[in-house]
Amino acid sequence: MSTASPALLGATRGLLWLFLGLVAVATLLVLTIGVALAFAWPETLAHFKDTGVFLDVASARAPLGFMMLLFLAILLATAFMLRQLQALVASAATGDPFAPTSAQRLRRVGWALVVTQAAALPIHWISSRIVATGSDLGSAGGLSLGGVLAILLAFVLAAVFEQGSAMRDELEGTV
């Protein structure tokens, strides 16, 4: 028996698809920038040389390339997480949210969040070393309190869903 609001679940489904589309666009953007860094470095170097954004534009190529790889890892982990959330919403819509697979999906969401937070740390470290003081790029990445709380929430909810599934199985066994 489903008590979830069909309108709320529908809106959530729509938002998850929208976010997945935005992640796809961001992934294409990161790949495009990565290709530009790899193949158009002299032009990129000339463009940024006089902007004062980077401390030493000539030595920023490798750190920027590594940052693009980290951004790509974050985007892939985010896409994976969104797909897991879509599956959770689908199981809630069918009226069976406390299935063992839901706990597994929540745990996967937690691990995807760990990946995003872990990748954000070196992004912050790199960006703070290659950009000039006062640049907006210098504050990129870093540890997020909201991200850490989301990780804890995902793992706690996974444990709650596991317990709920076990309790339901036990109850069905006694009836």
C-alpha positions as CSV (number, residue, x, y, z in Angstrom):
1,M,0.0,0.0,0.0
2,S,1.6,3.3,-1.1
3,T,1.0,6.3,1.0
4,A,3.4,8.5,-1.0
5,S,1.9,11.4,-2.9
6,P,1.9,10.6,-6.7
7,A,2.3,14.3,-7.4
8,L,5.4,14.5,-5.1
9,L,6.9,11.4,-6.6
10,G,6.3,12.7,-10.1
11,A,7.9,16.0,-9.3
12,T,10.8,14.2,-7.7
13,R,11.2,12.1,-10.8
14,G,11.2,15.2,-13.0
15,L,13.7,17.0,-10.9
16,L,16.0,13.9,-10.9
17,W,15.9,13.8,-14.7
18,L,16.5,17.5,-14.9
19,F,19.6,17.2,-12.6
20,L,20.8,14.2,-14.6
21,G,20.5,16.3,-17.8
22,L,22.5,19.2,-16.1
23,V,25.2,16.7,-15.0
24,A,25.4,15.5,-18.7
25,V,25.8,19.1,-19.9
26,A,28.4,19.8,-17.2
27,T,30.3,16.6,-18.2
28,L,30.4,17.7,-21.8
29,L,31.7,21.1,-20.7
30,V,34.4,19.6,-18.6
31,L,35.4,17.3,-21.4
32,T,35.5,20.2,-23.8
33,I,37.7,22.3,-21.5
34,G,40.0,19.3,-21.0
35,V,40.4,18.9,-24.8
36,A,41.0,22.6,-25.1
37,L,43.7,22.4,-22.4
38,A,45.3,19.4,-24.2
39,F,45.2,20.7,-27.7
40,A,44.9,24.5,-27.6
41,W,47.3,25.3,-24.7
42,P,49.2,28.0,-26.5
43,E,46.0,29.9,-27.2
44,T,44.7,29.3,-23.7
45,L,48.1,30.5,-22.3
46,A,48.0,33.7,-24.4
47,H,44.4,34.4,-23.2
48,F,45.1,34.0,-19.5
49,K,48.6,35.5,-19.4
50,D,47.4,39.1,-19.0
51,T,44.3,38.4,-16.9
52,G,46.1,38.0,-13.6
53,V,43.9,35.0,-12.7
54,F,46.8,32.5,-12.5
55,L,50.1,32.9,-10.6
56,D,52.1,31.3,-13.3
57,V,50.1,30.5,-16.4
58,A,52.9,28.4,-18.0
59,S,52.9,26.0,-15.1
60,A,49.2,25.7,-14.6
61,R,48.5,23.2,-17.5
62,A,49.1,20.0,-15.5
63,P,47.3,21.1,-12.4
64,L,44.3,22.3,-14.5
65,G,44.3,19.0,-16.3
66,F,44.2,17.1,-13.1
67,M,41.4,19.3,-11.8
68,M,39.4,18.5,-14.9
69,L,39.8,14.8,-14.2
70,L,38.7,15.4,-10.6
71,F,35.7,17.4,-11.8
72,L,34.9,14.5,-14.2
73,A,35.0,12.0,-11.3
74,I,32.6,14.2,-9.3
75,L,30.2,14.4,-12.2
76,L,30.3,10.7,-12.8
77,A,29.7,10.0,-9.1
78,T,26.9,12.5,-9.2
79,A,25.3,10.8,-12.2
80,F,25.6,7.4,-10.5
81,M,24.0,8.8,-7.3
82,L,21.1,10.4,-9.3
83,R,20.4,7.0,-11.0
84,Q,20.3,5.4,-7.5
85,L,17.9,8.0,-6.3
86,Q,15.7,7.4,-9.3
87,A,15.6,3.7,-8.5
88,L,14.7,4.6,-4.9
89,V,11.8,6.9,-6.0
90,A,10.6,4.1,-8.3
91,S,10.5,1.6,-5.4
92,A,8.7,4.2,-3.3
93,A,6.1,4.6,-6.1
94,T,5.5,0.9,-6.2
95,G,4.9,0.9,-2.4
96,D,7.9,-1.2,-1.4
97,P,10.5,1.2,-0.1
98,F,11.8,-1.0,2.6
99,A,13.2,-3.7,0.3
100,P,16.8,-4.8,0.8
101,T,17.7,-3.2,-2.5
102,S,16.7,0.2,-1.2
103,A,19.3,-0.1,1.6
104,Q,21.9,-1.1,-0.9
105,R,21.0,1.9,-3.1
106,L,21.2,4.3,-0.2
107,R,24.6,2.9,0.7
108,R,25.7,3.4,-2.9
109,V,24.5,7.0,-2.6
110,G,26.6,7.4,0.5
111,W,29.7,6.1,-1.3
112,A,29.1,8.3,-4.3
113,L,28.9,11.3,-1.9
114,V,32.2,10.2,-0.3
115,V,33.8,10.2,-3.8
116,T,32.5,13.7,-4.4
117,Q,33.9,15.0,-1.1
118,A,37.2,13.2,-1.5
119,A,37.7,14.7,-5.0
120,A,36.8,18.2,-3.8
121,L,39.7,18.3,-1.4
122,P,42.5,18.1,-3.9
123,I,40.6,20.5,-6.2
124,H,40.7,23.1,-3.4
125,W,44.4,22.4,-2.7
126,I,45.3,22.8,-6.3
127,S,43.2,25.8,-7.1
128,S,44.5,27.7,-4.0
129,R,48.1,27.2,-5.3
130,I,47.7,28.1,-9.0
131,V,45.5,31.1,-8.9
132,A,46.2,34.7,-7.7
133,T,44.9,35.9,-4.4
134,G,41.4,37.2,-4.6
135,S,40.4,35.1,-7.6
136,D,37.1,33.3,-7.4
137,L,38.8,30.1,-8.6
138,G,40.9,30.1,-5.5
139,S,38.0,28.9,-3.4
140,A,37.0,26.0,-5.6
141,G,36.4,22.7,-4.0
142,G,37.1,21.9,-0.4
143,L,35.2,20.0,2.3
144,S,31.5,20.8,2.6
145,L,29.8,20.5,6.0
146,G,26.5,19.8,4.1
147,G,28.3,17.1,2.0
148,V,29.6,15.4,5.2
149,L,26.1,15.5,6.8
150,A,24.6,14.1,3.5
151,I,27.1,11.2,3.7
152,L,26.2,10.5,7.3
153,L,22.5,10.7,6.5
154,A,22.8,8.3,3.5
155,F,24.6,5.7,5.6
156,V,22.2,6.1,8.6
157,L,19.2,5.8,6.3
158,A,20.7,2.7,4.7
159,A,20.9,1.1,8.1
160,V,17.3,2.2,8.9
161,F,16.1,0.7,5.7
162,E,18.0,-2.5,6.3
163,Q,16.4,-2.7,9.8
164,G,13.0,-2.0,8.4
165,S,13.4,-4.7,5.8
166,A,14.5,-7.2,8.4
167,M,11.6,-6.3,10.7
168,R,9.1,-6.6,7.8
169,D,10.5,-10.0,6.9
170,E,10.3,-11.1,10.5
171,L,6.8,-9.9,10.8
172,E,5.8,-11.7,7.6
173,G,7.4,-14.9,8.9
174,T,5.3,-14.8,12.1
175,V,2.0,-14.2,10.4
